[in-house]
Amino acid sequence: MQFSESWLRQYVNPSLDSNALGHAMTMAGLEVEEQHSVAPPFTKIVVAQILSAEQHPDADRLRVCKVDAGTGQELQIVCGAPNARAGIKIPCAMVGAELPPAEAGGKPFMIKVGKLRGVESQGMLCSGRELGLGDDHEGILELPADAPVGEDIRQYLNLDDQIFVIKLTPNKADCLSLMGMAREVSAITGAALCAPKWTPPAVSIQDKRKVTVENTELCGRFAGRVIHGVNPKAKTPDWIIQRLCNAGQRSISALVDLSNYVMLEMGQPTHVFDIDKLQGDITVRWAKAGETLELLNGQTVTLQGPDSAGKLQDAGVVADQSGPVALAGIMGGNHCAVTDDTKNIYVEAAYWQPSAIQGRARRFNFSTDAAHRFERGVDPQNTVNCLEYLSSLIIEVCGGQAGPVDDQVLNVPERKPVKMRLARAEKVIGIPLTQEVVADVFKRLGFEFKQEGDAFIVTPPSYRFDIEIEEDLIEEVARMYGFENIPDVPPISSLKMSAKAEAKRGVHLLRQRLALQGYQEAVNFGFTDLESEQRLAAATEKDLIAVLNPIASQYGVMRSNLWGGLLGNLKSNLNRGAGRVRLFETGRVFKRDASVQEEAGKVAGFHQPQQVGGLAYGSFVPEQWASADRAVDFFDVKGDLERVLDPLHFTTESAVHPALHPGRSAQIQLVTPAGKKNIGWIGELHPGLQQAYELPQAPVLFEMDLEAIRNLGIPQPEELSKFPAVQRDLAVVVKQAVSAQTLLDAMNAKKQNFVKAIELFDEFKPKAGSSSMADDEKSLAFRVTLLNPQETLQDAQIEAVMTALLSSLEKNCAARLR
């Protein structure tokens, strides 16, 4: 919301200077985002009159002007403006004047006596652009004929008037007008409010245009009137043009300017139709599928009917017998726009239901001041009042004869009383309050209320759509009390140091360990696009968790894994030249689970576990002279996870996941005293998905249950043995299809005494026909570490253990001793 200080002070004039007024508004929740004067600083520029303008003897485009600047002597100034002529009054920069810099951050321009093509020039005649009053520099700025010669131009044009730009929150629709801002300033400062006054035009004709409102869920109130014999070429008064300009609006024509002025001053958007272009009666309804409309901005839109369920409508229209002539509450159509040939008009003011306007303008990729106000809520009780105001301005400026007002009140919202307890307000705001203080706040705000003990029953005004619950009233009390007047009181409570959980490690430690392995953390939204979710999780329609009101189409469903966001991050990094990428993320995923019951932190029917996921792409180590370059693979990432999860031990077992390469993927199984537990997945991206994401190389992905890898258990101290450990190697031959993990599991399951560790240290696969082993066999060598903490192990004990381990392999894995 932008406006000038002088316009505001016409309706409320507190005894505060400009800076104090801006501060008071900010402290009441009306943040002053920007405050500046109408024109940038400059000096020694006065109102002057051109006495004569002669052609320059040496230049076709220059004129030598004799100028009266009120100094008692004529000045000779050379000027190149095409509109420089005798008799007009213009701004004149005297010698020594400082003009605003041509570019932001530049130096002020100093006016000196100089010569242009041999003719002395004793000043400069200024355009609006040179004074910082817009971009028009086609000619010098022409002033009214009654402008006093010699008067400082800043004073004459009121260029020191302050412009306030207010950053309003969406709930403050009542402040999207000068009267709304004046009401607030009156309440904040206690200054008297002076509402604009006018005389409703006399009804001199009886012409009406029939209006039928078919859908009251679209339009709650519709008012209009016919005005005959207007002069659309009439000049908009300078004071209105100036106020529009200070509010960021440009002057278009008298009828349009007056409509915009009423909207800015009163907050009620209106529209003016050329009634001679309307065909038959007017209908207010929802759009029909396939209808088209050329708008005032030149854009032609194709309208849609209701959705497949018949509930959500596309947009409302004002239509005549030939079709739509305006988008309801958004923008008028070009077909019935007023022009210089317009003689008879239909002026409309309406209350459009906010739910019928919200989001409609954005669907057509533009926004309007009218839609911005209607979708937040416009005062339905002020509709006819604003129509009368606009009518009186039109007749005053453009002339004409007004018909009677046709007002249809169909479905306006009823303001329901809201109760506020004094004790609750004191608790929320944190300050002591009395009934007198609260009553004074509500009186200043213009709220009707009654008291029931310590409670206030408040009936909000028709223009306050944001007052619905008790907290809304508490906010109003805090605003009027002044946020800066609420003392800063730090909370006082007994602090208790929480014991660090020994059995569970923190998420930050896991994040730190991943970072030490070269992974960078990514943070993504908890929702993703439908296509990625279906690709990575092979989710069916019933498995998907759709977002009811997504912020964008690519965030339409809740994620069931972390890979979608990480692959998007990878793609973004590759597009910016990265060749080696390591990423990880910790966060919640969302899955349907009918067994989940409603309780603290849980939603019935949904499982929301925390996961840690990541990916590795590119070379296995940064490029360097000492290592051969190769792509990162499954085992590189598995090694990273082993270092991150230490001291936890996990194994991997080949398995198929829809997002991973069928031959290069595995389930991650956490080894616990109770057995193995599946906690996640690791593997290369599926070739089909690699192609879909347009990746030159398949990244290696992993994802694990965060809660499972945080649980370490209580550390168990163990006495160091006084006796030496013994190592024995065991090499066996098995079929190539048998995994090393299968052999390790078989030996561990034997639970032999004295065995402390079994590690694979060698694998040998023979070339065809070059070994005693068959082509489909391989040799695996294991190193077994044995220790007896009570005494030195004897050979007989060692041989018994090794024989038992070999026997277990021969029986369970069809292995033979190499």
C-alpha positions in Angstrom: 0.0 0.0 0.0 1.5 3.3 -1.1 0.3 6.8 -0.5 1.5 10.3 0.3 1.5 11.8 3.8 -0.5 14.8 2.8 -3.3 12.6 1.5 -3.4 10.7 4.8 -3.3 13.9 6.9 -6.4 15.1 5.1 -8.3 12.5 7.1 -6.3 12.2 10.2 -3.6 14.7 11.4 -1.8 13.5 14.5 0.7 15.8 16.1 3.7 13.7 15.0 6.3 14.5 12.4 6.8 12.2 9.4 9.4 9.9 11.0 7.5 9.6 14.2 4.3 8.8 12.3 6.1 6.1 10.3 7.5 4.6 13.5 4.1 4.6 15.2 2.6 2.7 12.3 5.4 0.2 12.2 5.1 -0.5 15.9 1.4 -1.2 15.5 2.0 -3.9 12.9 1.7 -1.6 9.8 5.4 -2.0 8.7 6.7 1.1 6.8 8.8 -0.7 4.2 10.0 2.5 2.5 9.7 6.2 3.2 11.0 9.0 0.9 10.1 12.4 -0.4 8.1 12.8 -3.7 11.2 14.1 -5.4 14.9 13.5 -4.6 16.9 16.4 -3.1 17.8 19.4 -5.2 18.3 23.1 -4.7 17.8 26.5 -6.3 15.1 25.5 -8.8 12.2 28.0 -9.1 9.0 28.7 -11.1 9.9 30.7 -14.2 8.2 32.0 -17.3 9.6 32.0 -20.9 9.3 35.5 -22.3 10.6 34.7 -25.7 12.1 31.7 -27.6 14.3 32.4 -30.6 16.1 29.9 -32.9 19.7 29.4 -32.0 21.9 30.9 -34.8 24.2 27.8 -35.0 21.9 24.9 -34.1 18.6 23.7 -35.6 17.4 22.0 -32.4 18.3 24.6 -29.9 16.4 27.8 -28.8 17.6 30.8 -27.0 15.1 31.7 -24.4 14.6 34.9 -22.4 13.3 33.8 -19.0 11.8 35.6 -16.0 12.8 33.7 -12.8 11.6 36.4 -10.4 15.1 37.8 -9.9 14.3 41.3 -11.4 16.4 40.7 -14.5 15.9 38.5 -17.6 18.0 35.3 -17.9 19.3 34.0 -21.2 19.0 30.2 -21.3 19.7 27.9 -24.2 17.2 25.0 -24.3 16.8 22.0 -26.7 13.2 21.0 -25.6 10.8 20.9 -28.5 8.0 22.4 -26.4 10.0 25.5 -25.3 7.9 28.5 -26.3 7.0 32.0 -25.1 4.3 32.3 -22.4 4.6 28.9 -20.6 5.7 28.5 -17.0 8.4 26.0 -16.3 11.0 24.9 -13.6 14.2 26.8 -14.0 17.5 25.7 -12.4 19.5 28.8 -11.4 23.2 29.0 -11.6 24.6 27.1 -8.6 21.6 24.7 -8.5 22.3 21.0 -7.7 20.2 18.5 -9.6 19.6 14.9 -8.7 22.2 12.5 -10.2 21.2 10.8 -13.5 21.9 7.4 -12.1 21.6 5.8 -8.6 24.8 6.3 -6.7 26.0 9.1 -9.0 27.0 12.6 -8.0 24.6 15.6 -8.0 24.8 17.7 -11.2 25.9 21.4 -10.6 24.5 24.1 -12.9 27.1 26.7 -14.1 27.2 29.5 -16.6 28.3 28.0 -19.9 28.2 28.4 -23.6 26.3 26.2 -26.0 27.4 26.7 -29.6 28.8 30.1 -28.8 25.7 31.4 -26.9 25.9 31.9 -23.2 23.4 30.0 -21.0 22.6 31.2 -17.5 20.7 28.2 -16.1 18.7 25.2 -17.2 15.0 24.6 -18.0 14.1 21.2 -16.5 12.0 18.2 -17.5 10.1 16.1 -15.1 12.8 13.4 -15.3 15.6 15.8 -14.4 13.7 16.6 -11.2 13.1 12.9 -10.4 9.4 13.2 -11.1 9.1 10.3 -13.6 10.7 9.2 -16.8 9.2 11.8 -19.2 12.1 13.8 -20.8 10.6 14.6 -24.2 10.3 18.2 -23.1 10.5 20.7 -20.3 7.9 20.3 -17.5 5.0 22.7 -18.1 3.4 24.2 -15.0 -0.1 25.7 -14.6 -0.6 29.3 -15.8 -1.2 30.5 -12.3 2.1 29.2 -10.9 3.8 32.1 -9.0 7.1 33.2 -10.7 10.1 32.9 -8.5 8.6 30.5 -6.0 10.7 27.5 -5.0 9.5 24.5 -7.1 9.7 22.1 -4.1 7.3 24.3 -2.2 5.0 24.9 -5.2 4.7 21.2 -6.1 4.9 20.0 -2.5 7.9 17.8 -3.4 8.9 17.4 0.2 5.7 15.5 0.8 6.6 12.0 2.2 5.6 8.8 0.4 4.9 5.8 2.7 5.1 2.3 1.4 3.4 0.0 3.8 4.1 -3.8 3.9 0.7 -5.2 4.9 0.2 -8.8 6.1 -2.6 -10.7 4.3 -5.0 -10.3 7.2 -5.0 -6.5 7.0 -7.3 -6.1 4.0 -9.0 -3.2 5.8 -5.8 -1.1 5.4 -5.8 -1.4 1.6 -7.2 2.1 1.3 -6.5 5.6 2.6 -9.6 5.5 4.8 -8.5 2.2 6.3 -5.0 3.6 7.0 -6.6 6.7 8.5 -8.8 4.6 10.8 -5.7 2.8 12.0 -3.6 5.9 12.5 -6.6 7.5 14.4 -6.7 4.5 16.7 -2.9 4.4 17.2 -2.5 8.1 17.9 -5.9 9.2 19.2 -6.2 11.9 16.6 -9.6 12.7 15.2 -10.8 10.9 12.1 -12.3 13.1 9.3 -14.1 11.1 6.7 -14.4 12.4 3.2 -17.7 14.2 2.5 -19.7 14.6 -0.7 -23.2 15.1 -1.9 -24.9 12.2 -3.6 -25.9 13.1 -7.2 -29.5 13.9 -7.8 -31.4 11.3 -9.8 -32.5 13.1 -13.0 -33.2 10.1 -15.2 -35.1 6.8 -14.5 -33.0 4.5 -16.8 -31.9 1.2 -15.3 -30.2 -1.8 -16.6 -31.6 -5.1 -15.4 -29.0 -7.3 -13.5 -29.5 -10.9 -12.6 -27.1 -12.5 -10.1 -27.3 -16.3 -10.7 -24.8 -17.4 -8.1 -24.8 -15.9 -4.7 -21.7 -17.9 -3.7 -19.9 -15.7 -6.3 -21.5 -12.3 -5.7 -23.0 -11.3 -2.3 -24.0 -7.8 -3.3 -24.3 -6.0 -6.6 -25.0 -2.3 -7.1 -25.0 -0.2 -10.3 -26.4 2.8 -11.9 -26.7 4.4 -15.4 -25.2 7.8 -16.1 -26.0 9.5 -19.4 -24.2 12.3 -21.2 -20.7 12.1 -19.8 -17.7 13.7 -21.4 -14.9 11.1 -21.4 -12.4 13.7 -22.7 -12.7 15.8 -19.6 -9.4 16.5 -17.8 -8.8 14.7 -14.6 -8.2 17.3 -11.8 -4.5 17.9 -11.1 -4.9 17.1 -7.4 -6.3 13.6 -8.2 -3.6 13.0 -10.8 -1.0 13.9 -8.2 -2.4 11.6 -5.6 -2.7 8.8 -8.0 0.9 9.4 -9.1 2.1 9.4 -5.4 0.2 6.1 -5.0 2.1 4.5 -7.9 -0.8 4.8 -10.4 -0.5 6.6 -13.8 -3.3 8.8 -15.2 -5.2 7.2 -18.1 -8.5 9.0 -18.6 -11.0 10.9 -16.3 -13.4 7.9 -15.9 -10.6 5.4 -15.2 -8.7 7.8 -13.0 -11.8 8.5 -10.8 -12.6 4.8 -10.5 -9.0 4.1 -9.4 -9.1 7.1 -7.0 -12.2 5.8 -5.2 -10.6 2.3 -4.9 -7.4 3.8 -3.3 -9.3 6.1 -1.0 -12.2 3.9 0.0 -10.9 0.4 -0.7 -13.9 -0.5 -3.0 -12.9 -1.5 -6.6 -15.5 -0.4 -9.1 -15.9 -0.7 -12.9 -17.3 1.6 -15.6 -18.9 0.0 -18.7 -19.7 1.8 -21.9 -23.5 1.0 -21.7 -24.0 1.5 -25.5 -21.7 -1.5 -26.1 -23.6 -3.8 -23.8 -26.2 -6.1 -25.5 -29.3 -6.6 -23.4 -29.5 -7.3 -19.7 -26.5 -8.1 -17.4 -26.0 -11.5 -15.8 -23.5 -12.3 -13.0 -22.6 -16.0 -13.1 -19.8 -18.6 -13.2 -18.0 -18.9 -16.5 -19.0 -21.6 -19.0 -16.5 -24.0 -20.6 -15.0 -22.6 -23.8 -16.0 -19.0 -23.3 -13.4 -16.4 -24.3 -12.8 -12.8 -23.2 -10.4 -10.1 -24.3 -9.3 -8.2 -21.2 -8.3 -4.6 -20.8 -4.6 -5.6 -20.8 -5.0 -7.1 -24.3 -4.8 -10.7 -23.1 -7.5 -13.1 -24.4 -8.4 -15.8 -21.9 -10.3 -19.0 -22.5 -12.5 -19.8 -19.5 -13.3 -23.2 -18.2 -16.4 -24.6 -16.5 -16.5 -26.4 -13.2 -14.1 -29.3 -12.5 -15.0 -32.9 -13.0 -16.6 -33.1 -9.6 -18.7 -30.1 -10.3 -17.5 -28.3 -7.2 -14.5 -26.0 -8.1 -15.5 -23.2 -10.5 -13.0 -21.6 -12.8 -13.9 -17.9 -12.6 -16.9 -15.6 -12.3 -18.0 -13.3 -15.1 -20.2 -10.3 -15.7 -22.0 -11.1 -19.0 -24.5 -9.6 -21.3 -26.6 -11.4 -23.9 -23.6 -12.0 -26.2 -21.2 -13.4 -23.5 -18.7 -12.3 -20.8 -17.8 -8.6 -20.7 -15.6 -8.7 -17.5 -13.8 -11.2 -15.2 -15.7 -10.8 -11.9 -13.6 -8.9 -9.4 -10.5 -9.2 -11.5 -10.5 -7.1 -14.7 -12.9 -5.7 -17.2 -13.2 -6.7 -20.9 -12.0 -4.7 -23.8 -15.3 -5.0 -25.6 -17.2 -2.7 -23.3 -14.3 -0.4 -22.2 -14.9 3.3 -22.0 -13.2 5.4 -24.8 -13.1 9.0 -26.0 -16.4 8.3 -27.9 -18.3 7.0 -24.8 -21.4 9.0 -23.9 -23.4 6.8 -21.6 -21.9 4.6 -18.9 -22.9 1.9 -16.4 -21.1 2.2 -13.1 -20.8 -1.0 -11.0 -19.7 -1.7 -7.4 -20.0 -5.2 -6.0 -19.1 -7.4 -3.1 -17.4 -10.5 -4.5 -17.0 -13.4 -2.2 -13.3 -13.8 -1.3 -13.4 -17.6 -2.0 -14.7 -16.9 -5.5 -11.7 -14.6 -6.3 -8.8 -16.2 -4.5 -6.3 -17.7 -7.0 -8.3 -16.9 -10.1 -6.1 -14.0 -11.3 -2.9 -16.1 -10.8 -4.4 -18.8 -13.0 -4.3 -16.3 -15.8 -0.7 -15.2 -14.9 -1.4 -11.7 -13.8 -2.6 -9.8 -10.8 -4.8 -6.7 -10.4 -5.4 -4.2 -7.6 -9.1 -5.2 -7.6 -8.4 -8.9 -7.2 -5.8 -8.2 -4.5 -8.6 -6.5 -2.5 -11.5 -8.8 -3.2 -9.7 -12.0 -2.4 -8.8 -10.6 1.0 -12.3 -9.1 1.7 -13.9 -5.8 0.9 -16.5 -4.1 3.2 -19.9 -5.3 1.9 -21.7 -2.5 3.8 -19.8 0.2 2.0 -20.7 -0.8 -1.6 -23.5 1.7 -2.3 -21.7 4.5 -0.4 -18.6 4.1 -2.7 -20.9 3.9 -5.8 -22.5 7.2 -4.8 -19.0 8.8 -4.2 -17.8 7.7 -7.6 -21.0 8.9 -9.3 -20.6 12.4 -7.7 -17.0 12.6 -8.9 -17.9 11.5 -12.4 -20.7 14.1 -12.7 -18.5 16.8 -11.2 -15.6 16.2 -13.6 -17.3 14.7 -16.7 -20.9 15.9 -16.3 -23.9 13.7 -17.0 -27.3 12.7 -15.6 -27.5 10.0 -13.0 -30.1 7.3 -12.8 -31.3 5.5 -9.6 -29.0 3.0 -7.8 -30.0 -0.6 -8.3 -28.7 -2.4 -5.2 -29.1 -6.2 -4.7 -28.1 -7.5 -1.2 -28.0 -11.3 -1.6 -25.4 -13.0 0.5 -23.2 -10.7 2.7 -21.2 -12.2 5.6 -22.6 -11.8 9.1 -20.0 -10.7 11.7 -20.3 -13.0 14.6 -19.4 -11.9 18.1 -16.0 -12.9 19.5 -15.3 -13.4 23.2 -12.0 -12.3 24.8 -11.1 -13.1 28.4 -9.0 -10.5 30.2 -7.0 -13.2 32.0 -6.2 -14.9 28.7 -5.1 -11.6 27.1 -2.7 -10.9 30.0 -1.3 -14.4 29.7 -0.7 -14.2 26.0 0.7 -10.7 25.9 2.6 -11.0 29.2 1.5 -7.6 30.6 -1.0 -6.6 33.3 -4.2 -5.2 31.7 -7.3 -3.6 33.2 -10.8 -3.5 31.8 -10.4 0.2 31.2 -7.3 -0.2 29.0 -9.0 -2.9 26.9 -12.2 -1.0 26.6 -10.3 2.1 25.4 -8.5 0.0 22.8 -11.8 -1.4 21.4 -13.4 2.1 21.4 -10.5 3.5 19.4 -10.8 0.7 16.9 -14.5 1.3 16.5 -15.5 -2.1 17.8 -18.9 -2.6 19.3 -18.6 -4.6 22.6 -20.2 -5.5 25.9 -18.7 -6.7 29.1 -19.6 -9.9 30.9 -17.5 -9.9 34.1 -13.9 -10.0 33.0 -14.8 -11.0 29.4 -15.5 -8.8 26.4 -18.0 -9.8 23.8 -16.9 -7.9 20.6 -18.9 -7.6 17.4 -16.3 -6.8 14.6 -17.1 -4.1 12.0 -18.1 -5.2 8.6 -14.6 -4.3 7.2 -12.7 -6.4 9.7 -12.5 -9.9 8.1 -9.6 -10.8 10.3 -11.4 -10.8 13.6 -12.7 -14.4 14.1 -11.2 -15.9 17.3 -10.1 -14.8 20.7 -6.4 -14.5 19.6 -7.4 -12.0 17.0 -8.7 -9.6 19.6 -5.7 -10.2 21.8 -3.5 -9.2 18.8 -5.5 -6.0 18.4 -4.9 -5.2 22.1 -1.2 -5.8 21.7 -1.0 -3.7 18.6 -2.8 -0.7 20.1 -0.8 -1.1 23.3 2.3 -0.8 21.2 4.7 -3.7 20.6 7.6 -1.5 21.8 5.8 -0.9 25.1 5.7 -4.5 25.9 8.7 -5.1 28.2 11.3 -7.7 27.4 11.1 -10.2 30.3 13.3 -13.2 29.9 11.7 -16.5 31.1 12.7 -17.6 34.5 12.8 -21.3 35.2 15.0 -23.9 36.9 17.4 -25.3 34.4 18.3 -29.0 34.6 21.2 -30.5 32.7 20.0 -33.6 30.9 22.2 -36.6 31.0 23.8 -37.7 27.7 22.2 -40.9 26.5 25.0 -43.5 26.5 23.0 -46.1 24.5 22.0 -43.7 21.7 24.2 -41.4 19.6 23.0 -38.1 18.3 22.0 -37.3 14.8 24.7 -34.6 14.7 27.4 -37.2 15.2 26.2 -39.2 12.2 26.0 -36.0 10.1 29.5 -35.1 11.2 30.8 -38.6 10.3 29.2 -38.4 6.9 30.8 -35.0 6.3 34.2 -36.4 7.3 33.7 -39.0 4.5 33.3 -36.1 2.0 29.5 -35.9 1.9 27.7 -32.6 1.9 24.4 -32.2 3.6 21.3 -31.3 1.5 18.0 -30.1 2.9 14.9 -30.8 0.8 11.1 -30.4 1.2 9.1 -33.2 2.7 7.1 -33.3 -0.5 8.1 -34.2 -4.1 6.6 -34.5 -7.6 4.3 -37.3 -8.5 6.5 -38.6 -11.4 9.6 -39.0 -9.2 7.6 -40.8 -6.4 6.2 -43.3 -8.9 9.6 -43.9 -10.5 11.6 -44.4 -7.3 9.0 -46.2 -5.1 6.9 -47.9 -7.8 4.0 -46.5 -5.8 0.4 -47.2 -6.8 -2.3 -44.6 -6.7 -3.5 -45.8 -3.3 0.0 -45.7 -1.8 0.6 -42.0 -2.7 -0.1 -39.4 -0.1 -1.3 -36.4 -2.0 -0.8 -32.8 -0.7 -4.2 -31.1 -0.6 -2.9 -27.6 -1.4 0.6 -27.9 -2.9 2.7 -24.8 -3.1 3.7 -25.9 -6.7 3.0 -28.7 -9.1 6.4 -30.3 -8.4 5.5 -30.6 -4.7 2.2 -32.5 -5.1 2.8 -35.7 -3.0 4.6 -36.5 0.2 7.9 -38.3 -0.3 8.3 -42.0 0.7 12.1 -41.9 0.3 14.9 -39.3 0.3 16.3 -40.2 -3.2 14.0 -38.0 -5.2 15.3 -34.8 -3.7 18.9 -35.9 -3.7 18.7 -36.8 -7.4 17.3 -33.4 -8.1 20.2 -31.9 -6.1 22.7 -34.0 -8.1 21.2 -32.9 -11.4 21.4 -29.3 -10.3 25.1 -29.6 -9.3 25.9 -31.4 -12.6 24.3 -28.6 -14.5 26.6 -26.1 -12.8 29.8 -27.9 -13.7 30.3 -30.3 -10.8 31.9 -33.6 -11.7 32.2 -35.4 -8.4 29.3 -35.1 -6.0 28.7 -36.6 -2.5 25.4 -35.8 -0.8 23.4 -36.9 2.2 20.2 -35.9 3.9 18.4 -36.7 7.2 14.7 -36.3 7.3 11.2 -37.9 7.6 9.6 -39.9 4.9 5.9 -40.6 4.8 4.1 -43.9 4.2 0.6 -45.2 4.6 0.2 -47.7 7.5 -3.2 -48.6 8.9 -1.7 -50.0 12.1 -0.4 -46.6 13.3 -2.7 -45.1 16.0 -3.2 -41.5 16.9 -0.8 -40.4 19.6 1.8 -37.7 20.4 3.9 -37.1 17.3 2.0 -39.6 15.2 -0.9 -39.3 12.8 -3.3 -42.2 12.5 -2.8 -44.3 9.4 0.6 -42.8 8.5 4.1 -44.0 9.3 6.6 -41.1 9.4 10.1 -42.6 10.2 13.3 -40.6 10.1 15.7 -41.8 7.5 19.3 -41.0 6.4 20.0 -41.2 2.8 22.7 -40.2 0.4 24.4 -40.7 -3.0 27.9 -40.7 -4.5 28.6 -39.8 -8.1 31.8 -39.4 -10.1 35.3 -40.6 -9.4 35.9 -42.6 -6.2 38.6 -40.0 -5.0 39.2 -36.5 -6.2 41.5 -36.4 -9.3 45.2 -36.7 -8.3 48.4 -38.0 -9.7 48.9 -40.8 -7.2 45.6 -42.7 -7.9 44.2 -44.1 -11.1 40.8 -42.6 -12.0 37.8 -44.9 -11.7 34.1 -44.4 -11.0 32.8 -44.8 -7.5 31.1 -48.2 -7.0 29.0 -50.1 -4.6 31.9 -51.2 -2.3 33.3 -47.6 -2.0 30.0 -46.4 -0.6 29.7 -49.6 1.6 33.1 -48.8 3.0 31.9 -45.2 3.8 28.9 -46.5 5.6 31.0 -49.0 7.7 33.2 -46.1 8.9 30.1 -43.9 9.6 28.2 -46.6 11.6 31.2 -47.9 13.6 31.0 -49.6 16.1 27.7 -51.1 14.7 28.2 -54.0 12.3 26.1 -54.6 9.2 26.0 -56.9 6.2 24.5 -56.6 2.8 22.4 -59.2 1.0 21.6 -59.0 -2.7 18.0 -57.9 -3.2 15.9 -56.1 -5.8 14.5 -52.6 -5.4 12.5 -50.8 -8.2 14.9 -47.8 -8.1 18.2 -49.7 -8.1 20.2 -51.7 -10.6 18.9 -55.4 -10.4 22.4 -56.9 -10.2 24.0 -54.1 -8.1 21.7 -53.6 -5.2 21.4 -55.0 -1.7 19.5 -54.7 1.5 21.5 -53.4 4.5 21.1 -55.7 7.5 22.2 -54.6 10.9 23.8 -57.4 13.0 22.4 -57.5 16.5 22.5 -60.1 19.3 18.9 -61.0 18.3 19.9 -61.6 14.7 19.9 -59.6 11.5 17.5 -56.7 10.9 16.8 -55.0 7.6 17.4 -51.2 8.0 17.8 -49.9 4.4 19.1 -50.2 0.9 22.3 -49.6 -1.0 23.0 -49.9 -4.8 23.4 -48.2 -8.1 20.6 -46.3 -9.7 18.5 -48.3 -12.1 19.6 -47.9 -15.7 16.1 -46.8 -16.7 16.1 -44.1 -14.1 19.6 -43.1 -15.1 18.3 -42.5 -18.6 15.2 -40.7 -17.3 17.3 -38.3 -15.2 19.8 -37.9 -18.1 22.8 -38.8 -16.0 26.1 -39.8 -17.8 26.9 -42.1 -14.9 24.8 -44.1 -12.4 25.2 -42.8 -8.8 25.4 -45.1 -5.9 22.5 -44.6 -3.5 21.8 -45.6 0.1 19.1 -45.1 2.6 18.8 -46.3 6.2 16.4 -46.1 9.1 17.9 -43.4 11.3 16.5 -44.7 14.6 18.1 -48.1 14.1 21.6 -46.9 13.6 21.4 -44.4 16.5 21.0 -47.3 19.0 24.4 -48.4 20.2 23.6 -50.2 23.4 25.4 -49.7 26.7 29.2 -50.1 26.2 30.5 -53.3 27.8 34.0 -53.1 29.3 36.3 -56.0 28.6 39.6 -56.8 30.4 42.6 -56.9 28.2 44.0 -60.5 27.9 47.4 -61.3 29.3 47.7 -64.1 26.8 48.5 -63.8 23.1 46.0 -64.2 20.3 46.5 -66.8 17.6 45.6 -66.4 13.9 44.9 -69.3 11.5 44.0 -69.1 7.8 41.3 -71.2 6.3 40.9 -71.4 2.5 38.0 -73.2 1.0 36.6 -73.8 -2.5 32.9 -73.1 -3.2 30.6 -72.4 -6.1 30.9 -68.9 -7.5 27.2 -68.3 -6.7 27.9 -68.7 -3.0 28.6 -65.3 -1.3 31.4 -64.8 1.2 28.7 -63.6 3.7 27.0 -67.0 3.5 30.3 -68.6 4.6 30.8 -66.0 7.4 27.3 -66.5 8.7 27.8 -70.3 8.7 31.0 -70.0 10.7 29.6 -67.5 13.1 26.5 -69.6 13.7 28.8 -72.4 15.0 29.6 -70.2 18.0 32.9 -71.8 18.6 34.8 -70.9 21.8 37.9 -68.8 21.5 36.9 -67.3 18.1 37.2 -63.5 18.3 37.1 -62.5 14.7 36.8 -64.0 11.2 37.8 -61.9 8.2 37.8 -62.5 4.5 41.2 -61.5 3.1 41.4 -63.2 -0.3 39.3 -64.3 -3.2 40.6 -66.3 -6.2 38.7 -67.1 -9.4 40.5 -69.3 -11.9 40.9 -68.7 -15.6 39.2 -71.3 -17.8 41.3 -74.6 -17.9 44.2 -73.2 -15.9 43.4 -74.6 -12.4 42.3 -77.7 -10.6 39.1 -75.8 -9.7 36.1 -75.9 -12.0 35.2 -72.8 -14.0 32.2 -72.2 -11.8 34.2 -72.4 -8.6 36.2 -69.9 -6.6 38.5 -69.9 -3.6 37.9 -67.8 -0.5 40.5 -67.4 2.3 39.5 -66.4 5.8 41.7 -65.3 8.7 40.4 -66.6 12.0 41.6 -64.8 15.2 41.4 -67.0 18.4 42.0 -66.0 22.0 41.6 -67.6 25.4 41.7 -64.9 28.1 42.4 -67.5 30.8 45.4 -69.3 29.4 47.6 -69.8 26.3 45.8 -71.7 23.6 47.2 -75.2 22.8 47.5 -76.7 19.4 44.8 -79.3 20.1 42.3 -76.6 21.1 43.1 -74.6 17.9 42.8 -77.6 15.6 39.4 -78.5 17.2 38.0 -75.1 16.5 39.3 -75.0 12.9 38.0 -78.5 12.2 34.6 -77.5 13.5 34.5 -74.4 11.3 35.5 -76.4 8.2 32.9 -79.0 9.0 30.3 -76.3 9.2 31.3 -74.9 5.8 31.3 -78.4 4.2 27.9 -79.2 5.6 26.1 -75.9 5.0 27.9 -74.4 2.0 29.1 -77.5 0.1 32.7 -76.2 0.6 35.9 -78.2 0.4 39.3 -77.4 1.8 41.6 -76.0 -0.8 
